[in-house]
Amino acid sequence: MEPASPRPPRRGMEAFASRDFRRYQLARLAAILGAEAQAVAVAWQVYSITHRAIDLGYTGLALFLPGLIFLLPGGHSADRFDRRRVLQVCYSLQLLATGTLVMLARNHTHNILAIYAVLFFIGTGRAFSGPAATAFVPHLVPEKHFVNAITWAGVVFQLAIITGPALGGLLFTFPLAHLAPGLRLEGAGIVYVFTLATLVWYLALVSTLRVRPGRMEHRDLSMKVLLAGFHYVGRAPILLGSFSLDLFAVLLGGATALLPIFAHDILRQGPAGLGMLRAAPAVGAVMVSLALARFPLQRRTGRKLFMGVSIFGAATIVFGLSRSMWLSLAALVILGAADMISVIIRSSVLQLATPLEMRGRVSAVSALFVGASNELGEFESGVTAQWWGAVRATVIGGVGALAVAGLWAGLFPGLRQVDELTAESLRSQMPRQEALALEGSD
């Protein structure tokens, strides 16, 4: 790790003293921009082909299943191999997948099974890159700047979430086919070409990073080594509680998979309107992230976590009942702000309560929960919307998120009582036998 800059960083921007952290966040910004723009194009393309909510749900299922199938090897690879190399391989494979989407769009395919197959391949890459990316950030900054780095990583992510969907909606309607008819590209195809460019930029920047994490896990491969992440999380209530809280709150309250239906059928908007709706939660998230970077959470962070989940559920209900574009956008902004508080706290707990050599496998467990709450949540939203309608499914989901917040506050009192976000404070709450967990798994 490179030495800190001799010039003291500005308050709230300590993580940016690291050259590698700056470059890695620029790379992430590009990759997430491309992924979010691509998500808008895929959703609109699939819904334009079938006009069925359940098919939107299947897009989330296609992305989620690889994370379930490759959970153990994905987490183990992040601890066994150089995490930087894992990222390079995974994003190179995603170049191939996005290139396939370009060809499908160029041929005006109506075969949604082919689209699902490509999404499954993308999900496979994410199953390996996700744990590696999560465990990679601590190599870029000193431990005392972890929370600041996580907060700014959230800002970068949310800025891309804001810009990516809106950019995807605009590119979808860009008249490139008229400007260059020989390309035979329009709509989704243009967006996929943009995503290709962002992936190339990501790989170029990551190749310039100086940090070389190397191999963290030096034991021979065994089932105990593969399952060490589950063992650790299962015996650490603050980790299990934070992961499962996000799983059930977002699984029930997440309505992002239904945004094409709200944009098209309820709010009467086009692709640009869909991009605005997808970007709105990120607006709130960025506002909160910038505030917390300058004024970080100091005390009673556990209580603030549950408060954020409760606000998330209430905002979901308002969005589901709204018939006004502006009220819907406002509800989504509040929803995103509340969710970001939860994200920062949960990510900090994950990094600070887990030993460096275990972070790949514990991150894989976290990715399973997050993937289930997001991609599987999209499938659940599609199914319930098919049964009950988009509005009723969204409102019921918001009520469910509120119920989960109240129930989990009682089931995991240790998580509710978390005070400071420091390694010393969090690891002091871990079961004492966890200090021997790694030795005991040999």
C-alpha positions as CSV (number, residue, x, y, z in Angstrom):
1,M,0.0,0.0,0.0
2,E,1.4,3.4,-0.9
3,P,2.1,5.8,1.9
4,A,-0.4,8.5,2.7
5,S,0.0,11.8,1.1
6,P,2.2,14.2,3.2
7,R,-0.4,16.8,2.7
8,P,-3.3,16.3,5.1
9,P,-6.5,15.6,3.2
10,R,-9.5,17.7,3.6
11,R,-12.0,16.7,6.3
12,G,-14.4,14.2,4.8
13,M,-12.1,13.2,1.9
14,E,-9.4,11.2,3.7
15,A,-9.8,8.2,1.4
16,F,-8.8,10.2,-1.6
17,A,-5.3,10.6,-0.3
18,S,-4.7,7.2,-1.9
19,R,-3.9,7.2,-5.6
20,D,-5.2,3.7,-6.1
21,F,-8.5,4.5,-4.4
22,R,-9.0,7.5,-6.7
23,R,-8.3,5.5,-9.8
24,Y,-10.4,2.5,-8.7
25,Q,-13.4,4.7,-8.0
26,L,-13.1,6.3,-11.5
27,A,-13.1,2.7,-12.9
28,R,-16.1,1.8,-10.8
29,L,-17.9,4.9,-11.9
30,A,-17.5,3.9,-15.6
31,A,-18.5,0.3,-15.1
32,I,-21.6,1.1,-13.1
33,L,-22.7,3.8,-15.6
34,G,-22.5,1.1,-18.3
35,A,-24.3,-1.5,-16.2
36,E,-27.2,0.8,-15.2
37,A,-27.7,2.1,-18.7
38,Q,-27.7,-1.5,-19.9
39,A,-30.3,-2.5,-17.2
40,V,-32.7,0.2,-18.6
41,A,-32.2,-1.1,-22.1
42,V,-32.7,-4.7,-21.2
43,A,-35.9,-3.9,-19.2
44,W,-37.4,-1.8,-21.9
45,Q,-36.4,-4.3,-24.6
46,V,-37.9,-7.3,-22.7
47,Y,-41.1,-5.5,-21.8
48,S,-41.5,-4.2,-25.4
49,I,-41.3,-7.8,-26.6
50,T,-43.7,-9.4,-24.2
51,H,-45.6,-6.7,-22.3
52,R,-45.7,-9.1,-19.3
53,A,-44.6,-8.2,-15.7
54,I,-43.4,-11.8,-15.1
55,D,-40.8,-11.5,-17.8
56,L,-39.3,-8.5,-16.1
57,G,-39.1,-10.7,-13.0
58,Y,-37.2,-13.3,-15.0
59,T,-34.5,-10.9,-15.8
60,G,-33.7,-10.5,-12.1
61,L,-33.9,-14.3,-11.7
62,A,-31.4,-14.8,-14.5
63,L,-28.9,-12.4,-12.8
64,F,-29.5,-13.9,-9.3
65,L,-29.2,-17.7,-10.0
66,P,-25.4,-17.6,-10.8
67,G,-24.7,-15.9,-7.5
68,L,-26.4,-18.8,-5.8
69,I,-24.7,-21.5,-7.9
70,F,-21.2,-20.0,-7.7
71,L,-21.4,-18.5,-4.2
72,L,-18.7,-20.7,-2.6
73,P,-16.1,-20.7,-5.5
74,G,-16.7,-16.9,-5.9
75,G,-15.9,-16.1,-2.3
76,H,-13.0,-18.6,-2.2
77,S,-11.4,-17.2,-5.3
78,A,-11.4,-13.7,-3.8
79,D,-9.3,-15.0,-0.8
80,R,-7.2,-17.5,-2.7
81,F,-6.1,-15.4,-5.8
82,D,-5.0,-11.8,-6.3
83,R,-8.3,-9.9,-6.0
84,R,-7.2,-7.4,-8.7
85,R,-6.6,-10.3,-11.2
86,V,-10.0,-11.7,-10.4
87,L,-11.7,-8.4,-11.3
88,Q,-9.8,-8.2,-14.5
89,V,-10.8,-11.7,-15.6
90,C,-14.5,-11.2,-14.7
91,Y,-14.9,-7.8,-16.4
92,S,-13.1,-9.2,-19.5
93,L,-15.8,-11.9,-19.7
94,Q,-18.5,-9.3,-19.3
95,L,-17.1,-7.6,-22.4
96,L,-18.0,-10.8,-24.3
97,A,-21.5,-10.9,-22.8
98,T,-22.3,-7.3,-23.7
99,G,-20.9,-7.8,-27.2
100,T,-23.5,-10.6,-27.5
101,L,-26.3,-8.2,-26.5
102,V,-25.1,-5.8,-29.2
103,M,-25.5,-8.6,-31.8
104,L,-28.9,-9.6,-30.5
105,A,-30.1,-6.0,-30.7
106,R,-28.6,-5.5,-34.1
107,N,-30.6,-8.5,-35.4
108,H,-33.8,-7.2,-33.7
109,T,-34.2,-10.4,-31.8
110,H,-37.6,-11.4,-30.2
111,N,-36.0,-14.4,-28.5
112,I,-36.0,-13.4,-24.8
113,L,-34.5,-16.7,-23.8
114,A,-31.3,-15.6,-25.6
115,I,-31.4,-12.4,-23.6
116,Y,-31.9,-14.4,-20.3
117,A,-28.9,-16.6,-21.3
118,V,-26.6,-13.6,-21.6
119,L,-27.9,-12.2,-18.3
120,F,-27.1,-15.5,-16.7
121,F,-23.5,-15.2,-18.0
122,I,-23.3,-11.6,-16.7
123,G,-24.6,-12.8,-13.3
124,T,-21.9,-15.5,-13.3
125,G,-19.2,-12.9,-13.7
126,R,-20.7,-10.8,-10.9
127,A,-20.7,-13.9,-8.6
128,F,-16.9,-13.9,-8.8
129,S,-16.2,-10.2,-9.2
130,G,-18.6,-9.1,-6.4
131,P,-16.7,-10.7,-3.4
132,A,-13.4,-9.7,-4.9
133,A,-14.5,-6.0,-5.4
134,T,-15.9,-5.8,-1.8
135,A,-12.7,-7.3,-0.3
136,F,-10.5,-5.2,-2.6
137,V,-11.4,-1.7,-1.1
138,P,-9.6,-2.3,2.2
139,H,-6.3,-2.8,0.4
140,L,-6.6,0.8,-1.0
141,V,-6.8,2.8,2.2
142,P,-5.6,2.6,5.9
143,E,-8.1,1.0,8.3
144,K,-8.9,4.3,10.0
145,H,-10.3,5.5,6.7
146,F,-12.5,2.5,6.0
147,V,-15.8,4.2,6.8
148,N,-14.8,7.2,4.8
149,A,-13.8,5.0,1.8
150,I,-17.1,3.1,2.0
151,T,-19.1,6.3,2.2
152,W,-17.3,7.7,-0.9
153,A,-17.7,4.4,-2.7
154,G,-21.4,4.8,-2.1
155,V,-21.3,8.3,-3.5
156,V,-19.6,7.0,-6.7
157,F,-22.1,4.2,-6.9
158,Q,-25.1,6.4,-6.5
159,L,-23.8,9.1,-8.9
160,A,-23.6,6.3,-11.5
161,I,-27.1,5.1,-10.5
162,I,-28.4,8.7,-11.1
163,T,-26.6,9.2,-14.4
164,G,-26.6,5.7,-15.8
165,P,-30.4,5.1,-16.1
166,A,-31.0,8.6,-17.4
167,L,-28.2,8.2,-19.9
168,G,-29.6,4.8,-20.9
169,G,-33.0,6.3,-21.5
170,L,-31.5,9.1,-23.7
171,L,-29.3,6.8,-25.7
172,F,-32.2,4.5,-26.3
173,T,-33.9,7.3,-28.2
174,F,-30.7,8.6,-29.9
175,P,-31.1,8.6,-33.7
176,L,-27.8,7.0,-34.4
177,A,-29.4,4.8,-37.1
178,H,-30.3,7.9,-39.1
179,L,-26.8,9.4,-38.7
180,A,-25.0,6.2,-39.6
181,P,-27.4,3.8,-41.3
182,G,-24.7,1.2,-42.0
183,L,-24.4,0.5,-38.3
184,R,-28.0,-0.9,-38.1
185,L,-28.1,0.0,-34.5
186,E,-30.9,1.7,-32.6
187,G,-32.5,1.7,-29.2
188,A,-31.0,-1.0,-27.0
189,G,-28.1,-1.6,-29.4
190,I,-26.8,1.9,-28.9
191,V,-26.9,1.5,-25.1
192,Y,-25.0,-1.8,-25.3
193,V,-22.2,-0.2,-27.3
194,F,-21.9,2.5,-24.7
195,T,-21.6,-0.3,-22.0
196,L,-18.8,-1.9,-24.0
197,A,-16.9,1.4,-23.9
198,T,-17.3,1.7,-20.1
199,L,-16.0,-1.9,-19.6
200,V,-12.9,-1.1,-21.6
201,W,-12.3,2.0,-19.5
202,Y,-12.7,0.0,-16.3
203,L,-10.1,-2.6,-17.4
204,A,-7.7,0.1,-18.5
205,L,-7.8,1.9,-15.1
206,V,-7.6,-1.3,-13.0
207,S,-4.5,-2.3,-14.9
208,T,-2.7,0.8,-13.7
209,L,-3.3,0.1,-10.0
210,R,-0.1,-0.4,-7.9
211,V,-1.6,-2.5,-5.2
212,R,-1.1,-6.2,-5.4
213,P,-3.1,-7.9,-2.6
214,G,-1.7,-11.4,-3.4
215,R,-3.1,-14.6,-1.9
216,M,-4.9,-14.2,1.4
217,E,-6.0,-17.8,2.1
218,H,-3.0,-20.2,2.2
219,R,-4.7,-23.4,3.4
220,D,-5.4,-26.2,1.0
221,L,-8.8,-26.3,-0.6
222,S,-11.4,-28.1,1.5
223,M,-15.1,-27.9,2.2
224,K,-14.3,-26.4,5.6
225,V,-12.3,-23.6,3.9
226,L,-15.1,-23.0,1.4
227,L,-17.7,-22.8,4.1
228,A,-15.7,-20.7,6.5
229,G,-17.6,-17.5,5.5
230,F,-20.9,-19.1,6.4
231,H,-19.4,-20.4,9.7
232,Y,-18.2,-16.9,10.6
233,V,-21.5,-15.1,9.7
234,G,-23.6,-17.8,11.5
235,R,-21.8,-17.2,14.8
236,A,-21.7,-13.4,14.5
237,P,-25.2,-12.0,15.2
238,I,-24.4,-8.4,14.1
239,L,-23.4,-9.7,10.7
240,L,-26.2,-12.2,10.3
241,G,-28.7,-9.6,11.5
242,S,-27.5,-6.8,9.2
243,F,-27.4,-9.2,6.1
244,S,-30.8,-10.7,6.7
245,L,-32.4,-7.3,7.5
246,D,-31.4,-6.0,4.1
247,L,-32.5,-9.3,2.5
248,F,-36.1,-9.3,3.8
249,A,-36.7,-5.5,3.8
250,V,-35.6,-5.1,0.2
251,L,-37.1,-8.4,-0.9
252,L,-40.5,-7.2,0.2
253,G,-40.2,-3.5,-0.3
254,G,-38.1,-3.4,-3.5
255,A,-40.2,-2.1,-6.5
256,T,-37.4,-1.2,-9.0
257,A,-38.3,-4.2,-11.2
258,L,-41.8,-2.7,-11.6
259,L,-40.6,0.8,-12.7
260,P,-41.2,0.0,-16.4
261,I,-44.9,-0.7,-15.5
262,F,-45.3,2.4,-13.4
263,A,-43.6,4.5,-16.1
264,H,-45.5,3.0,-19.1
265,D,-49.0,2.1,-17.7
266,I,-49.5,4.3,-14.5
267,L,-47.5,7.5,-14.9
268,R,-47.7,7.5,-18.8
269,Q,-44.0,8.1,-19.3
270,G,-41.5,6.9,-22.0
271,P,-38.0,5.6,-21.7
272,A,-36.7,9.0,-20.5
273,G,-39.3,8.9,-17.7
274,L,-38.2,5.4,-16.8
275,G,-34.6,6.7,-16.5
276,M,-35.7,9.5,-14.2
277,L,-37.6,7.1,-12.0
278,R,-34.6,4.7,-11.8
279,A,-32.3,7.6,-11.0
280,A,-34.5,9.2,-8.3
281,P,-33.4,6.8,-5.4
282,A,-29.8,7.6,-6.2
283,V,-30.4,11.3,-5.8
284,G,-31.4,10.8,-2.2
285,A,-28.6,8.4,-1.7
286,V,-26.0,10.9,-2.9
287,M,-27.4,13.6,-0.7
288,V,-27.1,11.4,2.3
289,S,-23.6,10.1,1.4
290,L,-22.2,13.6,0.9
291,A,-23.6,14.6,4.3
292,L,-22.2,11.5,6.0
293,A,-18.8,11.9,4.4
294,R,-18.5,15.4,6.0
295,F,-20.3,14.5,9.2
296,P,-19.9,10.7,9.7
297,L,-22.1,8.6,11.9
298,Q,-20.7,8.8,15.4
299,R,-23.0,7.1,17.9
300,R,-26.1,4.9,18.0
301,T,-25.6,3.6,14.5
302,G,-27.6,0.5,15.2
303,R,-30.7,2.5,15.9
304,K,-30.2,4.6,12.9
305,L,-30.0,1.5,10.8
306,F,-33.5,0.4,11.8
307,M,-34.8,3.9,11.4
308,G,-33.5,4.0,7.8
309,V,-35.2,0.7,7.0
310,S,-38.5,1.9,8.4
311,I,-38.4,5.1,6.3
312,F,-37.6,2.9,3.3
313,G,-40.8,1.0,3.8
314,A,-42.9,4.1,4.3
315,A,-41.6,5.7,1.2
316,T,-42.3,2.5,-0.8
317,I,-45.9,2.7,0.2
318,V,-46.2,6.4,-0.9
319,F,-44.6,5.5,-4.2
320,G,-47.1,2.7,-4.8
321,L,-50.1,4.9,-4.1
322,S,-48.9,7.9,-6.1
323,R,-50.3,8.9,-9.5
324,S,-48.2,12.0,-9.9
325,M,-44.8,11.8,-11.5
326,W,-43.4,14.5,-9.1
327,L,-44.7,12.7,-6.0
328,S,-43.4,9.4,-7.2
329,L,-39.9,11.0,-7.8
330,A,-40.0,12.5,-4.3
331,A,-40.9,9.2,-2.7
332,L,-38.1,7.5,-4.5
333,V,-35.6,10.2,-3.4
334,I,-36.6,9.6,0.2
335,L,-36.5,5.9,-0.3
336,G,-32.9,6.1,-1.7
337,A,-31.7,8.4,1.1
338,A,-33.0,6.0,3.8
339,D,-31.6,3.0,2.1
340,M,-28.1,4.6,1.8
341,I,-27.9,5.0,5.6
342,S,-28.5,1.3,5.8
343,V,-25.9,0.5,3.1
344,I,-23.1,2.5,4.7
345,I,-23.7,1.0,8.1
346,R,-24.0,-2.6,6.8
347,S,-20.9,-2.2,4.6
348,S,-18.9,-0.8,7.5
349,V,-19.9,-3.6,9.8
350,L,-18.9,-6.1,7.1
351,Q,-15.4,-4.7,6.6
352,L,-14.6,-3.8,10.2
353,A,-15.9,-6.9,11.9
354,T,-14.2,-9.4,9.5
355,P,-10.5,-10.3,9.4
356,L,-8.7,-9.4,6.1
357,E,-8.1,-13.0,5.1
358,M,-11.8,-13.9,5.5
359,R,-13.3,-10.9,3.7
360,G,-13.7,-12.6,0.3
361,R,-15.8,-15.5,1.7
362,V,-17.8,-13.3,4.1
363,S,-18.4,-10.8,1.2
364,A,-19.7,-13.8,-0.8
365,V,-22.2,-14.5,1.9
366,S,-23.1,-10.8,2.0
367,A,-23.5,-10.9,-1.8
368,L,-25.9,-13.8,-1.6
369,F,-28.1,-11.8,0.7
370,V,-27.8,-8.7,-1.4
371,G,-28.4,-10.6,-4.6
372,A,-31.4,-12.3,-3.1
373,S,-32.8,-8.9,-2.0
374,N,-32.2,-7.3,-5.4
375,E,-32.3,-9.8,-8.2
376,L,-34.6,-12.3,-6.5
377,G,-36.6,-9.4,-5.2
378,E,-37.2,-8.3,-8.8
379,F,-38.5,-11.8,-9.5
380,E,-40.7,-11.6,-6.4
381,S,-42.0,-8.2,-7.5
382,G,-42.8,-9.5,-11.0
383,V,-44.7,-12.5,-9.6
384,T,-46.7,-10.5,-7.1
385,A,-47.5,-7.8,-9.7
386,Q,-48.7,-10.5,-12.0
387,W,-51.0,-11.7,-9.3
388,W,-52.2,-8.5,-7.6
389,G,-51.2,-5.7,-9.9
390,A,-48.2,-3.4,-9.6
391,V,-49.8,-0.9,-7.2
392,R,-51.1,-3.4,-4.7
393,A,-47.8,-5.5,-4.8
394,T,-45.7,-2.3,-4.1
395,V,-47.9,-1.1,-1.2
396,I,-48.0,-4.6,0.4
397,G,-44.2,-4.8,0.0
398,G,-43.7,-1.5,1.8
399,V,-45.9,-2.7,4.7
400,G,-43.8,-5.8,4.8
401,A,-40.6,-3.8,5.0
402,L,-41.9,-1.9,8.0
403,A,-42.9,-5.2,9.7
404,V,-39.4,-6.6,9.1
405,A,-37.7,-3.6,10.7
406,G,-39.8,-4.0,13.9
407,L,-39.3,-7.8,14.1
408,W,-35.5,-7.7,13.5
409,A,-35.1,-5.0,16.1
410,G,-36.3,-7.6,18.6
411,L,-34.6,-10.6,17.1
412,F,-31.1,-8.9,17.0
413,P,-30.7,-6.7,20.0
414,G,-26.9,-6.6,19.5
415,L,-27.3,-5.0,16.1
416,R,-29.8,-2.5,17.4
417,Q,-27.3,-1.6,20.2
418,V,-24.3,-1.0,17.9
419,D,-22.8,2.3,18.8
420,E,-19.5,3.3,17.1
421,L,-18.4,2.1,13.6
422,T,-14.8,1.1,14.6
423,A,-13.0,-2.2,14.3
424,E,-12.4,-2.3,18.0
425,S,-16.0,-1.6,18.9
426,L,-17.5,-4.1,16.5
427,R,-15.1,-6.9,17.1
428,S,-15.6,-6.6,20.8
429,Q,-19.2,-7.7,20.2
430,M,-18.2,-10.8,18.2
431,P,-18.5,-14.2,20.1
432,R,-15.2,-14.9,21.8
433,Q,-14.8,-18.3,20.0
434,E,-14.6,-16.5,16.7
435,A,-11.1,-15.5,17.6
436,L,-10.2,-19.1,17.0
437,A,-12.6,-19.7,14.1
438,L,-9.9,-19.8,11.5
439,E,-7.7,-22.1,13.4
440,G,-10.6,-24.4,14.3
441,S,-11.6,-24.8,10.6
442,D,-8.3,-26.4,9.7
